[in-house]
Structures are given as structure tokens and as C-alpha cells.
Amino acid sequence: MEIMMAAYDGGKHVNMRWGGTVAEGQDGKEDGDGVGYEDISEVRITTHEEDARWRKVCIDGTIVEIPAGGCMVVRRHRSRSHWTRVCRTTRSPLQSARSDNDMYDHMNNSVYNFLFDSVINSYLIDHCGLHPPMSAQHPLMAHTHCDYFAAISYPKVAELCLRVNKLSKSSVVYEVALFERDVEQVKAVGEFVHVFVDRATKRPNANGMNGQLRRGLEKLLVTESSSKL
């Protein structure tokens, strides 16, 4: 109750601690429990409580009851400003793409992955020196997934934004956002992981990806990462 009262008193609950002592030789660091904040993009709450009283959570003033054995996911609102580069418009009003729509009259899931793959490889070709048929190093797909937030359908115009969440020695984690033109809210967010390998061995080079690839990808690298990898 003390923590709740402090929270309603201008957020004074932040950095409150209890049940802890300052141990000798630990540079003043306390053990025990405390309240703090961490900048995250998503939180998942799972409960196995049978009593409904303990399955209620408050999100921005709204009380929500989670079903027994269920979970609730809260995601940060994300808009165009979270992505560093609009790579290209994937549809124009002059192009016919009626085949993109499925029986539910929105763009089929497979088309999202096609567009994500296209915008990533376009960037690699245009800005990282990749020549798919001939380059000594090329990417292999290691992982992909997509989160869908709202539908888009023909004849709407899609725009894709690309950024790099993590850049390692031989691998890169991309994040691609799909928007409808002139709409600020994101429609879908995809994550792709490439591992760069030598064409001759199909294995990562001992020295990692080449310098031209790395320099091009560094231009899209963000300091905060929403990737789970």
C-alpha cells in the first residue's frame, strides 16, 4: 500500500527499496527488492491464479482481468519516427496488385515477407556493395517473424522503413516496419536475421563480414534494440 500511495504522489515510488541492507564491500549497493523503470518495447503478463481478484491489472487507468492461465501483452506505440530510413515505396497507384489481397480482402501474410525480404536486399545491393550472383560473401536467412497490428489491402500504397537493431561479427538483425502511405500508425513489423557466409564454403568468415557490408549496415544501426536476439 505504501508503494501505491507513493505512485499516486507524483511518482515517488520510483527507486523505493525494502527488505534490503547495504552489505560491506559492495560499494553501497543494496540487496532486497525495489521499484525502478527500464525502457522496453513490450511486456507480457502471464497468470495462473485461480482467484479472479489476483488476475486484474491496471493499464493507464483501465482495469483488465486476465483469463485464468492466459496472458496479456502490452506493446509500446510505435510510429514512423522509430525507423531511421524510408527505403522505398513498394506500391504505386499505377501498379496493379489486386493479387496481393486474399479471400479476406486484405494483403496476404506471404506478401509481407516478400516485401520485407525485397527491401532488405535492395538496401544491401544499393548501399552495401552486394552483388547476389557474384559477391564473395552473401547473406543466409537464419530467422524471421512478423507482428501484425492492422490490415492493409489493395489499392492502398505501402511504405517500408528499415533499421538495424543488432550488428554482430557475421550476423545482423533487421527490423522492417510496413506503413500505409500518409498513415502514422504501423501496420506490421518484421524481424529478419541474416548470417553472412563465404560463397565458397557457405560458412561465416573467420574475420566476419567484409568492411563494405559493415559500413553500410552501421548507417541503419540504432542504439536501443527491441530485438529478442
C-alpha positions in Angstrom: 0.0 0.0 0.0 2.9 2.4 0.8 4.2 1.9 -2.7 0.8 2.5 -4.3 0.3 5.7 -2.3 3.8 6.9 -3.3 3.0 6.2 -7.0 0.0 8.5 -6.8 2.1 11.1 -5.1 3.9 12.3 -8.2 5.7 9.1 -8.9 7.6 9.0 -5.7 7.6 5.2 -5.7 10.5 5.1 -8.2 13.7 3.8 -6.6 11.9 2.8 -3.4 13.5 -0.2 -1.7 12.6 -2.5 1.1 13.9 -5.6 2.9 17.5 -4.8 1.9 20.7 -3.8 3.6 23.9 -2.3 2.4 26.4 -5.2 2.5 30.0 -4.3 3.4 32.4 -4.2 0.5 29.7 -3.9 -2.1 30.2 -0.2 -2.9 27.0 0.9 -1.3 24.8 -1.4 -3.4 21.7 -2.7 -1.7 20.2 -6.1 -1.8 16.5 -6.8 -1.4 13.6 -5.6 -3.6 13.0 -2.3 -5.2 11.0 -0.3 -7.8 12.5 1.0 -11.0 11.9 1.7 -14.6 13.5 0.2 -17.7 12.9 1.3 -21.3 11.3 -1.7 -23.1 9.2 -2.2 -26.1 6.9 -5.0 -24.8 5.8 -6.6 -21.6 3.9 -9.9 -21.2 1.9 -10.7 -18.1 1.0 -14.4 -17.6 -1.1 -15.6 -14.6 -2.0 -19.0 -13.3 -4.1 -17.6 -10.3 -7.5 -19.2 -9.9 -8.9 -16.3 -7.9 -10.0 -13.6 -10.3 -9.1 -10.9 -7.8 -5.4 -11.6 -8.5 -5.8 -11.7 -12.2 -6.6 -8.0 -12.6 -4.1 -5.4 -13.9 -4.3 -1.7 -14.4 -3.1 -0.3 -17.7 -3.3 3.5 -18.0 -6.2 3.7 -15.6 -8.1 0.8 -17.1 -8.7 -2.4 -15.1 -8.3 -5.5 -17.2 -9.0 -9.1 -16.0 -6.7 -11.7 -17.5 -8.3 -15.2 -18.0 -7.0 -18.0 -15.8 -3.9 -19.5 -17.5 -3.9 -16.6 -20.0 -1.6 -13.7 -20.7 -1.7 -10.1 -21.7 0.8 -8.3 -23.9 1.3 -4.6 -23.8 3.4 -3.0 -26.6 4.8 0.5 -26.9 3.1 2.7 -29.5 5.5 2.8 -32.5 5.3 5.3 -35.3 7.5 6.3 -38.3 10.0 8.1 -36.1 11.2 4.8 -34.7 12.7 3.8 -38.0 15.6 5.6 -39.4 15.1 5.3 -43.2 12.2 5.0 -45.6 13.8 2.7 -48.1 11.3 2.7 -50.9 7.6 2.7 -51.7 6.7 -0.8 -52.7 3.4 0.0 -54.5 2.4 3.0 -56.6 -1.2 3.9 -57.7 -0.2 3.0 -61.2 0.7 -0.6 -60.4 -1.9 -3.3 -60.2 -1.6 -5.5 -57.1 -5.0 -7.0 -56.7 -3.4 -10.4 -56.4 -1.9 -9.3 -53.1 -5.3 -9.5 -51.4 -6.5 -12.8 -50.1 -10.0 -14.1 -49.5 -10.4 -11.8 -46.5 -9.8 -8.8 -48.7 -6.5 -7.8 -47.1 -2.9 -8.3 -48.1 -1.9 -11.9 -47.7 0.7 -12.7 -45.0 3.2 -14.1 -47.5 3.3 -10.8 -49.3 4.5 -9.0 -46.2 7.5 -11.4 -46.0 8.2 -10.9 -49.8 8.2 -7.1 -49.3 10.4 -7.3 -46.2 12.9 -9.5 -48.0 12.9 -7.2 -51.0 13.6 -4.0 -49.1 16.4 -5.6 -47.1 18.1 -7.0 -50.2 17.6 -3.7 -52.1 19.4 -1.9 -49.3 22.3 -4.4 -49.4 22.6 -4.0 -53.1 22.4 -0.2 -53.2 24.4 0.7 -50.1 26.5 -2.3 -49.0 28.0 -3.4 -52.3 26.2 -6.8 -52.5 26.0 -8.4 -55.9 24.0 -11.5 -55.4 25.3 -13.7 -58.2 29.0 -12.8 -57.7 29.8 -11.4 -54.3 32.3 -13.4 -52.3 30.1 -13.1 -49.2 26.3 -13.3 -49.2 23.6 -13.5 -46.6 21.7 -16.6 -45.5 18.4 -16.3 -43.6 18.6 -17.6 -40.1 15.3 -16.3 -38.5 12.2 -14.4 -39.4 9.0 -13.4 -37.8 6.3 -10.8 -38.2 3.9 -9.0 -35.8 0.7 -7.7 -37.3 -1.1 -4.7 -35.9 -3.6 -3.7 -38.6 -4.5 -4.8 -42.1 -3.6 -3.1 -45.4 -5.2 -4.0 -48.7 -5.2 -3.2 -52.4 -5.3 -0.5 -53.7 -3.6 1.2 -50.7 0.0 2.2 -51.1 2.5 0.6 -48.7 5.8 2.1 -47.5 8.5 0.2 -45.7 11.0 1.6 -43.2 14.2 -0.3 -42.3 16.6 -0.2 -39.4 19.3 -2.5 -37.9 18.7 -3.5 -34.2 21.9 -5.5 -33.8 25.1 -5.9 -35.7 27.5 -8.7 -34.8 30.6 -10.1 -36.4 28.9 -12.1 -39.1 25.2 -11.5 -38.4 22.7 -8.7 -38.5 19.2 -8.3 -37.0 16.9 -6.1 -39.2 13.6 -4.6 -38.2 11.2 -3.6 -41.0 8.1 -1.6 -40.5 5.2 -1.5 -43.0 3.0 1.6 -43.2 0.1 2.7 -45.3 1.0 5.9 -47.1 0.1 9.0 -45.1 -0.9 7.0 -42.1 1.4 7.3 -39.0 0.4 4.0 -37.3 2.5 1.0 -38.2 0.6 -1.9 -39.8 3.2 -4.7 -39.3 6.7 -5.1 -38.0 9.0 -7.9 -39.3 12.3 -9.1 -37.9 14.9 -10.8 -40.2 18.2 -12.2 -39.2 21.0 -12.6 -41.8 24.2 -14.5 -41.3 26.9 -13.6 -43.9 28.8 -16.5 -45.3 31.6 -17.0 -47.8 30.3 -18.2 -51.1 32.9 -20.9 -51.4 32.4 -22.5 -48.0 28.8 -21.5 -47.1 30.3 -20.8 -43.6 30.9 -17.4 -41.8 34.4 -16.0 -42.5 36.8 -16.0 -39.5 37.1 -12.2 -39.8 33.3 -11.7 -40.1 31.5 -9.7 -42.8 33.6 -7.5 -45.1 34.1 -3.8 -44.4 31.8 -2.5 -47.1 28.9 -4.6 -45.8 29.5 -3.5 -42.2 29.8 0.2 -43.1 26.6 0.2 -45.0 24.7 -1.6 -42.2 26.1 0.7 -39.5 24.3 3.6 -41.1 21.0 1.9 -40.0 22.1 0.7 -36.6 20.2 2.1 -33.6 21.4 2.2 -30.1 18.3 0.8 -28.4 17.2 -2.6 -29.6 13.7 -4.2 -29.4 15.1 -7.5 -30.7 15.0 -10.6 -28.5 18.2 -11.9 -30.2 
